[in-house]
Amino acid sequence: MLRPVAVIGAGPFGLSSAAHLRARGIPVRVFGEPMVSWRAHMPAGMLLKSTPAATSIDAPQPGHTLADYCDAAGTPRLVEDDDIIPIETFIAYGQWFQQQLVPDLERVRVVSVDRRGGAGSASGSASGGFELKLSSGELFTARAVVVATGLSGLAHLPPELAGAARDGPSPAGPVSHTSQHSDLGRFSGKDLMVVGAGQSALETAVLAAEAGARVRVITRGHGSVGFGAPPWEQPRFRPGSPFGRAWSLWALSYYPHAYRYLPAQLRHYLVRHVLGPLGAWWLRDRFEGRAEVVEVERIVRAEAPDRRPVLTVRTADGATRRLDADHVIAGTGYRVDVAAMDFLSPELRTELAVSRGTPRLGAGFRSSVPGLYFTGLPAAASYGPVMRFVCGTEFASPRLARHLAASGR
């Protein structure tokens, strides 16, 4: 009997990959809680920055788009570029997709992944597969592993904030990360600083202010808070993409094939700077007048005397200023680091070819370790910024499944 492929993660990329693998007749076991990053690490009341065109999870057959879910749920269809998607709707869509196409999802955690028999043994060859241990205590062998763990464990805290978060970011401590808050009402009546200028930081600031917090947004550079243009102001004579009308966005969305052949420095630059940091067009009116913006050249250091965070910042004119608050939230995004994926054995992590902490991927999203694949955000440095968004499943999932099908023959 053919050993199954293990898919680790049950967010959009994991569910889409599993659906495509099954459509090709490949045995699959899928592990994780459905849409857990969205359910547990995003604030209530959040609205998605992405348009409906950028939010459908790719399936091997028609009938499973966001609009199809709306029809099935009896809610208004979300199809136009100016339709705004509540996070609750997106979570329900992902759960519906899972129930339709991955009904036997196993809601257990993968504790460890290692070469079958160990990296140095005869059975640890490319054809030997992998040994996985589950939180249920089960041990089993998979012929291949697809890592689709999304944002889990990848929250980024800049070094300059670490001085006020010696035990790491925590909602109960002086400094936290945007991914650690599902209810911002806890800051009602408190002084809050939010560091960052991307959608996550700006929407967190708005939601906290609307809940009664006094909010300052700390950003680097003059005029660093910006918002995208609404759909009706997009250039008409440029090609469309799920992210707007621009030749660069069109190429990155629909032709990621050649991206991995670009110089590494350029690839990493584009992943970090294309489509960000920028607030959604619909957030501008809610933001203006609700949060004070403090533009700085850089944050020099952070301290937390008596557990109250204090930021020392350098302003554009070279002056030094101290800012304090009841709490600091870092809206500083996510960084892929294979070293943080501790479910992979130390031997696998050592063997993986990486570039700035991200796995180097070849055709079909395969890594340098035969049989080990990565999709979603960890694939962005190889296939471009589209892998940061749900619509990246349209490119990634069928290609990953096709490569796995071919390698199993």
PENORVEN-V120363 format. One record per backbone hydrogen bond with DSSP energy under -0.5 kcal/mol. NH is the residue of the N-H (numbers start at 0). CO is the residue of the C=O. If there is no record, write none. Layout:
# PENORVEN-V120363
NH;CO / NH;CO
This chain:
# PENORVEN-V120363
4;26 / 5;143 / 6;4 / 6;28 / 7;5 / 7;145 / 8;6 / 8;30 / 10;147 / 14;10 / 15;11 / 16;12 / 17;13 / 18;14 / 19;15 / 20;16 / 21;17 / 22;18 / 23;19 / 23;20 / 24;21 / 25;20 / 26;24 / 28;4 / 30;6 / 31;105 / 34;9 / 35;32 / 38;34 / 39;35 / 40;36 / 43;181 / 45;42 / 47;84 / 50;241 / 51;79 / 53;50 / 54;51 / 68;64 / 69;65 / 70;66 / 71;67 / 72;68 / 73;69 / 73;70 / 74;69 / 78;76 / 82;79 / 85;83 / 86;45 / 88;85 / 89;85 / 90;86 / 91;87 / 92;88 / 93;89 / 94;90 / 95;91 / 96;92 / 97;93 / 98;94 / 99;95 / 100;96 / 101;97 / 104;101 / 105;29 / 106;104 / 107;105 / 110;108 / 110;132 / 111;132 / 112;342 / 113;130 / 115;128 / 117;114 / 120;117 / 123;120 / 124;121 / 127;124 / 129;141 / 130;113 / 131;129 / 131;139 / 132;111 / 133;137 / 134;108 / 136;133 / 139;131 / 141;129 / 142;3 / 143;3 / 144;370 / 145;5 / 146;144 / 146;372 / 147;7 / 147;145 / 151;148 / 153;150 / 155;332 / 156;154 / 157;155 / 160;157 / 161;157 / 161;158 / 163;160 / 164;161 / 167;164 / 169;174 / 172;169 / 175;327 / 177;329 / 179;176 / 180;177 / 185;182 / 186;183 / 187;184 / 188;211 / 189;186 / 191;189 / 191;213 / 192;326 / 193;215 / 194;328 / 195;193 / 195;217 / 198;277 / 201;197 / 202;198 / 203;199 / 204;200 / 205;201 / 206;202 / 207;203 / 208;204 / 209;205 / 210;206 / 211;208 / 212;207 / 213;189 / 214;212 / 214;289 / 215;191 / 216;291 / 217;193 / 217;215 / 218;216 / 218;293 / 220;295 / 223;220 / 225;223 / 227;278 / 232;229 / 233;230 / 237;234 / 243;240 / 245;238 / 245;243 / 249;245 / 250;246 / 251;247 / 252;248 / 253;249 / 254;250 / 257;254 / 258;255 / 259;255 / 260;257 / 261;258 / 266;262 / 267;263 / 268;264 / 269;265 / 270;266 / 271;267 / 272;268 / 273;269 / 275;272 / 278;225 / 282;279 / 283;279 / 283;280 / 286;282 / 287;283 / 289;286 / 290;286 / 291;214 / 293;216 / 293;291 / 294;292 / 295;218 / 296;313 / 297;313 / 299;297 / 299;311 / 300;311 / 302;309 / 306;303 / 307;304 / 308;306 / 309;302 / 310;322 / 311;300 / 312;310 / 312;320 / 313;297 / 314;312 / 314;318 / 317;314 / 320;312 / 322;310 / 324;308 / 325;190 / 326;190 / 327;173 / 328;192 / 329;175 / 329;327 / 330;194 / 330;328 / 331;329 / 334;153 / 337;356 / 339;336 / 340;337 / 341;339 / 343;340 / 344;112 / 348;344 / 349;345 / 350;346 / 351;347 / 354;357 / 357;354 / 359;352 / 360;358 / 361;365 / 364;361 / 365;362 / 366;371 / 369;367 / 371;368 / 372;144 / 372;370 / 373;364 / 374;146 / 377;374 / 378;375 / 379;376 / 381;378 / 382;378 / 383;379 / 386;383 / 387;384 / 388;385 / 390;53 / 391;385 / 391;388 / 392;389 / 393;390 / 394;391 / 395;391 / 396;392 / 397;392 / 398;394 / 399;395 / 400;396 / 401;397 / 402;398 / 403;399 / 404;400 / 405;401 / 406;402 / 407;403 / 408;405
